């Protein structure tokens, strides 16, 4: 007899009635899938708690057609708990590693904070990760990548000046930082980059 069926006693009859109400408890197959899927995802790349929860939720909807909302949440919660139990997920480490990488690629503190918030990292963890970030260093890297300021290869005119300064602003750098890097000599900018390397 399946767990979805119950017995109803009638005089001289034993009837099996199929209960069509889905259970709120995930099946062992669902939990096994969640565990394997979590391992697969976290072996491929580092994720935040929110990213893992969202990915498992999205894929579970596709995999299990008749999954209830309560089962869906339980499966995703199980996956996150499994990842934490095995120390495979850590939002603090994710924020620190992402911040270092983003600064080295020329991203501003503001842009990094926004990206981490979208990925579900809490604001206190973002704040801690950004303490070591240096906007001047990141702006110098950004200028070198875009051939702005001290790394410019063409003559400066008013149109070019406006383009460069607005690019700094669009990428989250303050006007003060953008202006400072814009006005640096090539040697000063190289020195900022060399001294800021981690």
C-alpha positions in Angstrom: 0.0 0.0 0.0 1.4 3.4 -0.9 1.8 6.1 1.7 -0.7 8.2 -0.3 -3.5 5.8 0.2 -5.6 5.2 3.3 -8.1 2.5 4.4 -11.7 3.3 4.9 -13.8 0.6 6.7 -17.3 0.1 5.5 -19.5 -2.8 6.5 -18.1 -5.8 4.8 -15.9 -3.7 2.5 -12.3 -2.5 2.6 -11.9 0.3 0.1 -8.7 2.0 -0.9 -9.1 5.8 -1.5 -6.4 7.7 -3.3 -5.5 10.9 -1.6 -4.6 13.5 -4.2 -3.4 16.1 -1.7 0.4 16.4 -2.1 2.6 16.0 0.9 4.5 18.8 2.4 7.4 16.5 3.1 9.9 16.0 0.3 10.4 12.4 -0.9 13.7 10.6 -0.3 14.3 10.9 -4.1 13.9 14.7 -3.9 16.4 15.0 -1.1 18.9 12.7 -2.8 18.6 14.8 -5.9 19.0 18.0 -3.9 22.2 16.7 -2.3 23.7 15.6 -5.6 22.7 18.8 -7.3 24.3 20.8 -4.5 27.5 18.9 -4.8 27.6 19.3 -8.5 26.9 23.1 -8.4 29.4 23.8 -5.7 32.2 21.8 -7.3 31.8 23.9 -10.4 31.9 27.4 -8.8 31.5 29.2 -5.5 28.0 30.4 -4.7 26.2 32.4 -2.1 23.4 31.0 0.0 20.8 32.9 -2.1 22.3 31.7 -5.4 22.2 28.1 -4.3 18.7 28.3 -2.9 17.4 30.0 -6.1 19.2 27.5 -8.4 17.9 24.4 -6.5 14.4 25.9 -6.4 14.5 26.6 -10.2 15.8 23.2 -11.1 13.5 21.3 -8.7 10.5 22.9 -10.4 11.8 21.5 -13.7 12.7 18.1 -12.4 9.7 17.3 -10.3 6.4 18.1 -12.0 4.1 17.7 -9.1 6.2 19.3 -6.4 4.3 21.5 -3.9 5.5 24.9 -2.8 6.2 23.5 0.7 8.2 20.6 -0.8 10.1 23.1 -3.0 11.1 25.2 0.0 12.0 22.2 2.0 14.2 20.8 -0.8 16.0 24.1 -1.2 16.5 24.5 2.6 17.9 21.0 2.7 20.4 21.8 0.0 21.5 25.0 1.8 21.8 23.1 5.1 23.8 20.3 3.4 26.2 22.9 1.9 26.7 24.6 5.3 27.1 21.3 7.1 29.9 20.4 4.7 31.4 23.8 4.8 31.0 24.2 1.1 29.2 27.5 1.3 30.4 30.7 3.1 29.0 34.1 2.2 31.8 35.9 4.1 34.6 34.1 2.1 32.6 34.6 -1.1 32.4 38.4 -0.5 36.1 38.7 0.3 37.2 36.7 -2.7 34.8 38.5 -5.0 35.9 41.9 -3.7 39.6 41.2 -4.2 39.0 39.9 -7.7 36.8 42.9 -8.6 39.2 45.5 -7.3 42.1 43.9 -9.3 39.9 44.1 -12.4 39.1 47.8 -11.9 35.7 47.8 -10.1 34.7 50.5 -7.6 33.6 49.8 -4.1 30.1 50.9 -5.0 29.9 48.6 -8.0 31.2 45.7 -5.9 28.7 46.3 -3.1 25.8 46.4 -5.6 26.9 43.2 -7.2 27.3 41.4 -3.9 23.9 42.6 -2.7 22.2 41.3 -5.9 23.8 37.9 -5.2 22.3 37.9 -1.7 25.3 38.7 0.5 24.2 40.6 3.6 25.2 44.2 4.0 27.4 43.6 7.1 29.4 41.0 5.2 29.8 43.3 2.3 30.9 46.1 4.5 33.6 43.9 6.1 34.8 42.7 2.7 35.1 46.2 1.3 37.3 47.5 4.2 40.4 46.3 2.4 39.3 47.6 -1.1 41.1 50.7 -2.5 39.1 52.8 -4.9 42.2 54.7 -6.1 44.0 51.5 -7.0 40.8 50.2 -8.8 40.3 53.5 -10.6 44.0 53.3 -11.9 43.4 49.8 -13.1 40.1 50.9 -14.8 42.0 53.8 -16.4 44.7 51.5 -17.7 42.1 49.1 -19.1 40.2 51.8 -20.9 43.3 53.9 -21.9 42.0 56.9 -19.9 43.9 59.6 -18.0 47.6 58.8 -17.7 47.2 55.9 -20.1 45.6 57.9 -22.9 47.0 57.3 -26.4 45.2 60.2 -28.2 45.1 63.9 -27.8 42.8 65.3 -25.1 39.9 67.5 -26.1 36.8 68.6 -24.2 34.7 65.8 -25.7 37.3 63.2 -24.7 37.7 64.7 -21.2 33.9 64.5 -20.6 33.8 60.9 -21.9 36.6 59.8 -19.5 35.2 61.6 -16.4 31.7 60.3 -17.0 33.0 56.7 -17.5 34.6 56.9 -14.0 31.3 58.1 -12.6 29.2 55.4 -14.4 31.5 52.8 -13.0 30.9 53.9 -9.4 34.0 56.0 -8.7 33.5 59.3 -6.9 34.2 62.5 -8.9 37.2 63.1 -6.6 38.8 59.7 -7.4 38.0 60.0 -11.1 39.6 63.5 -11.3 42.6 62.4 -9.3 43.4 59.5 -11.6 42.5 61.6 -14.7 45.1 64.2 -13.7 47.9 61.7 -12.7 51.1 61.3 -14.7 51.9 57.9 -16.2 54.6 57.2 -13.5 52.3 58.2 -10.6 49.5 55.9 -12.0 51.9 53.0 -12.4 53.2 53.6 -8.8 49.6 53.5 -7.5 49.0 50.2 -9.3 52.3 48.6 -8.1 51.8 49.7 -4.5 48.2 48.5 -4.5 48.8 45.0 -5.7 47.8 42.3 -3.1 
